[in-house]
Amino acid sequence: MSAHTIWAIRGDMPPWQRHFVCAMLNKLWSFPCEVAMPILVKFMFRHALVGYALAIVFVAALLALDIGGIAGLMRDSSSGILALGLLIFFTGLTFASLQMGIAIMSLRPEREEDDPDDHVPGVPTWEEVPVRAVAKTSKLRSRTRR
């Protein structure tokens, strides 16, 4: 084993490099190397897969219903397989991005025990302050009343 391999296994590298090195070691030499995938990476990967699955269902429904004659165009074209692959890939990319965005936006911030309300630390709070406002009458208004 080289010094670089030991260095990678010890965990002195960023997580994405550790995963890459361990995957290569497992694939090339069946080297037993396991690195736990970070929780947020699993979270994003899981939601990306859900998005791609929804995209495949959407494309299947699109082709089954032959909306806009797209299934007939793909069937009659010589490059229909390429069109199908591109449609699935880019629809999957869109749906996966949408699904990951929804998942991230629906995360709640972690709450501390001593903070009973929904105040997020570091975000300013707004308080209602009574302000007296005096309305000025315009010259146009005073002329119309006469």
C-alpha positions as CSV (number, residue, x, y, z in Angstrom):
1,M,0.0,0.0,0.0
2,S,1.3,3.4,-0.8
3,A,1.4,6.4,1.5
4,H,-1.3,8.1,-0.6
5,T,-3.7,5.2,-0.1
6,I,-3.2,5.2,3.6
7,W,-3.7,8.9,3.6
8,A,-7.0,8.5,1.8
9,I,-8.2,5.9,4.1
10,R,-7.3,7.8,7.2
11,G,-9.7,10.5,6.2
12,D,-7.4,13.5,5.7
13,M,-9.1,14.2,2.3
14,P,-12.3,15.9,1.6
15,P,-15.3,13.5,1.7
16,W,-15.8,13.4,-2.1
17,Q,-12.2,12.4,-2.6
18,R,-12.4,9.7,0.0
19,H,-15.5,8.2,-1.7
20,F,-13.8,8.4,-5.1
21,V,-10.6,6.7,-3.8
22,C,-12.5,4.0,-2.0
23,A,-14.6,3.3,-5.0
24,M,-11.5,2.9,-7.2
25,L,-9.8,0.7,-4.6
26,N,-12.9,-1.5,-4.4
27,K,-13.2,-1.7,-8.2
28,L,-9.6,-2.3,-9.1
29,W,-8.2,-4.4,-6.3
30,S,-11.2,-5.5,-4.2
31,F,-9.7,-3.5,-1.4
32,P,-12.0,-3.4,1.7
33,C,-12.6,0.3,2.1
34,E,-15.8,1.8,3.4
35,V,-16.5,5.5,4.0
36,A,-19.8,6.5,5.3
37,M,-21.7,8.8,2.9
38,P,-22.6,12.1,4.6
39,I,-26.2,12.4,5.6
40,L,-26.9,15.4,3.3
41,V,-25.4,13.7,0.3
42,K,-27.7,10.7,0.9
43,F,-30.6,13.1,1.3
44,M,-29.9,14.8,-2.0
45,F,-29.2,11.6,-3.8
46,R,-32.4,10.0,-2.6
47,H,-34.5,13.0,-3.7
48,A,-32.7,13.1,-7.1
49,L,-33.6,9.4,-7.6
50,V,-37.3,10.2,-6.8
51,G,-37.2,13.0,-9.3
52,Y,-35.8,10.8,-12.0
53,A,-38.4,8.1,-11.2
54,L,-41.2,10.7,-11.6
55,A,-39.7,11.8,-14.9
56,I,-39.6,8.3,-16.2
57,V,-43.3,7.9,-15.3
58,F,-44.1,11.3,-16.9
59,V,-42.3,10.4,-20.2
60,A,-44.0,7.0,-20.2
61,A,-47.4,8.8,-19.8
62,L,-46.4,11.3,-22.5
63,L,-45.6,8.6,-25.0
64,A,-48.5,6.4,-24.0
65,L,-51.0,9.2,-24.6
66,D,-49.1,10.3,-27.7
67,I,-49.5,14.0,-26.8
68,G,-48.6,16.2,-29.8
69,G,-47.9,13.1,-31.8
70,I,-44.5,12.7,-30.1
71,A,-44.6,8.9,-29.9
72,G,-45.4,8.6,-33.6
73,L,-42.5,11.0,-34.4
74,M,-40.1,8.9,-32.3
75,R,-41.4,5.7,-33.8
76,D,-41.1,6.9,-37.4
77,S,-37.7,8.6,-37.0
78,S,-34.4,6.9,-37.6
79,S,-33.0,8.7,-34.5
80,G,-36.0,8.0,-32.2
81,I,-33.9,6.2,-29.7
82,L,-31.6,9.3,-29.3
83,A,-34.7,11.5,-29.0
84,L,-36.1,9.2,-26.3
85,G,-32.8,9.2,-24.4
86,L,-32.5,12.9,-24.5
87,L,-36.2,13.4,-23.5
88,I,-35.7,11.1,-20.5
89,F,-32.4,12.6,-19.5
90,F,-33.4,16.3,-19.6
91,T,-36.9,15.6,-18.2
92,G,-35.2,13.6,-15.4
93,L,-32.7,16.4,-14.8
94,T,-35.5,18.9,-14.5
95,F,-37.7,16.7,-12.2
96,A,-34.7,15.8,-10.1
97,S,-33.7,19.4,-9.6
98,L,-37.2,20.3,-8.8
99,Q,-37.5,17.5,-6.3
100,M,-34.2,18.4,-4.6
101,G,-35.3,22.0,-4.4
102,I,-38.6,21.1,-2.8
103,A,-36.8,18.8,-0.3
104,I,-34.3,21.5,0.7
105,M,-37.0,24.2,1.0
106,S,-39.1,22.1,3.2
107,L,-36.3,21.4,5.7
108,R,-36.9,23.0,9.0
109,P,-34.1,24.7,10.9
110,E,-32.9,22.8,14.0
111,R,-34.5,24.2,17.1
112,E,-32.7,24.8,20.4
113,E,-34.3,23.6,23.6
114,D,-34.3,27.1,25.2
115,D,-35.9,28.8,22.1
116,P,-39.7,28.2,22.4
117,D,-40.8,30.2,19.4
118,D,-39.8,29.8,15.7
119,H,-37.0,32.4,16.0
120,V,-34.0,31.4,13.8
121,P,-30.6,32.5,15.3
122,G,-28.9,35.2,13.2
123,V,-32.1,36.4,11.6
124,P,-33.4,39.8,12.8
125,T,-36.8,39.9,14.5
126,W,-39.4,42.5,13.6
127,E,-41.2,44.3,16.3
128,E,-44.3,46.5,15.8
129,V,-43.6,50.1,16.8
130,P,-46.5,52.7,16.8
131,V,-45.7,55.6,14.5
132,R,-47.7,58.8,14.3
133,A,-48.4,59.8,10.7
134,V,-49.8,63.3,9.8
135,A,-51.6,63.6,6.5
136,K,-50.8,66.7,4.6
137,T,-53.6,68.2,2.5
138,S,-52.6,69.0,-1.0
139,K,-53.4,72.3,-2.8
140,L,-55.4,70.3,-5.4
141,R,-57.7,68.9,-2.7
142,S,-58.4,72.3,-1.1
143,R,-59.2,73.9,-4.4
144,T,-61.8,71.2,-5.3
145,R,-63.7,71.6,-2.1
146,R,-64.4,75.3,-2.7
